Every structure is written in structure tokens, then in C-alpha cells.
Amino acid sequence: MEEQRKMRKTNNLLLLLLLLFNFNSSYSQVDLDSIKIKPINKVYSISDTISLSLYNKSSEKIYMLISLEKKRGREWKLYLSDIFQKDSIFMVKNILYLNSLEKRNEYWKIKNNMYHKKNKNLYRFLFHVGTSPDRLSLVRYSTVFYVGNAPKREL
């Protein structure tokens, strides 16, 4: 009787593992080569516009959640305060949808605020990419950029 109970537990565990494996393998994964994000500049000033160039190189549609991180001390923390103007349709933390082989440019204008001194204004974008909005498995980071207080002078 004890042996039958162990056998049933083992069979149930194997069945559960098999179901989990099939469930996970039914979703296609996004690999590093399927998305291209062009590097952004390293220094921005107030009222500059950050341009993100996104390209879906795969044959599938992809979804992308973009968020902003700020360097605090030695760690990167999710930055919930918005440093961008609201005139763009797509703002940070929205999910973007890219069709197969689609190229898209997104533009965000930096607010005309006073920012901290040099070492405290380091940001980077965090991209979560996947084949469905609830399955964003791939994580990519942008280059680190600095936001300064002085607007750029025209030459």
C-alpha cells in the first residue's frame, strides 16, 4: 500500500513536469538577434529629445515594455518619476507592439527641470521583450546617459 502511494506520487510529479514543459515550450522565445535597439547619446541637456530606434528583425510580432532606471549610489533603481514631456503617444512604461520586420523611432523630450549635479543624473532604459504582453522574457539595457541642467547652445 505504501509502495503504491509512492508510485502514484512519482507518476503525478512526472505528469506535472511534463505538463509544465509542454506549456513553456508552446510559447516561442525572443532571442537577442531578433531585436535591434540603436545606441542613444551619452549626454543630454534640458529640452533635448531622446530618440529610440527599434527594429524587429524576427518573423514574429514582438511586444516591448520600456522603463527607466536611475543610478543611485552603486545600484540601478527603477525610476518612477517621469523626466519626459507628455507630448509623445508612447511614454516610458507602456508596452509597444512591433510587427515582423518593423522599424520604429520613438522620441521623448526631456522636461525643462533643474536636475541634480553630474553624478546623480545617470539614467538608462530597460527593455523587456517577448512574443506576448504577459510573456516578456528577454531583458536589454540601453547605454547609460546623463542629463545636465544647461540647454545646448546653438553655434
Residue pairs with C-beta under 8 A, 6 or more apart in sequence:
27 131
27 132
27 135
28 60
28 131
29 131
29 137
29 138
30 58
30 60
30 62
30 129
30 130
30 131
30 137
30 138
31 58
31 138
32 138
32 140
33 57
34 56
34 57
34 58
34 60
34 62
35 54
35 55
35 56
35 57
35 58
35 62
35 64
35 127
35 129
35 138
35 140
36 54
36 55
36 57
37 52
37 53
37 54
37 55
37 127
37 140
37 142
38 52
38 53
38 55
39 142
39 143
40 50
40 51
40 52
40 125
40 142
40 143
40 145
41 50
41 145
42 143
42 144
42 145
42 146
43 145
43 146
43 148
44 50
44 110
44 145
44 146
44 147
44 148
45 110
45 147
45 148
45 149
45 150
45 151
45 152
46 110
46 111
46 112
46 113
46 115
46 147
46 148
46 149
46 150
46 151
47 109
47 110
47 112
47 151
48 109
48 110
48 151
48 152
49 107
49 108
49 109
49 110
50 84
50 107
50 108
50 109
50 110
50 145
51 105
51 106
51 107
52 66
52 105
52 106
52 107
52 108
52 125
52 142
53 103
53 104
53 105
54 64
54 96
54 98
54 103
54 104
54 105
54 106
55 102
55 103
55 104
56 62
56 98
56 99
56 100
56 101
56 102
56 103
57 101
58 100
58 101
59 100
59 101
60 100
60 131
61 97
61 98
61 99
61 100
61 131
62 97
62 98
62 129
62 130
62 131
63 95
63 96
63 97
63 98
63 129
63 130
63 131
63 132
63 133
63 136
64 95
64 96
64 97
64 98
64 127
64 128
64 129
64 136
65 93
65 94
65 95
65 96
65 127
65 128
65 136
66 90
66 92
66 93
66 94
66 96
66 125
66 126
66 127
67 78
67 92
67 93
67 125
67 126
67 128
68 78
68 79
68 83
68 92
68 93
68 123
68 124
68 125
68 126
69 76
69 77
69 78
69 79
69 123
69 124
69 125
69 126
70 76
70 77
70 79
70 122
70 123
71 77
71 120
71 122
71 123
71 124
71 144
76 124
78 126
79 123
82 91
82 92
82 111
83 110
83 111
83 113
83 123
83 147
84 91
84 92
84 108
84 109
84 110
84 111
85 108
85 109
85 110
85 111
87 109
88 106
88 107
88 108
88 109
90 96
90 106
91 108
92 108
92 125
95 133
96 104
96 106
98 104
110 147
114 149
115 121
115 147
115 148
115 149
118 146
118 148
121 146
121 147
121 148
122 144
122 145
122 146
123 144
123 145
123 146
123 147
124 141
124 142
124 143
124 144
124 145
125 141
125 142
126 139
126 140
126 141
126 142
127 138
127 139
127 140
127 141
127 142
128 136
128 138
128 139
129 136
129 137
129 138
129 139
129 140
130 136
130 137
130 138
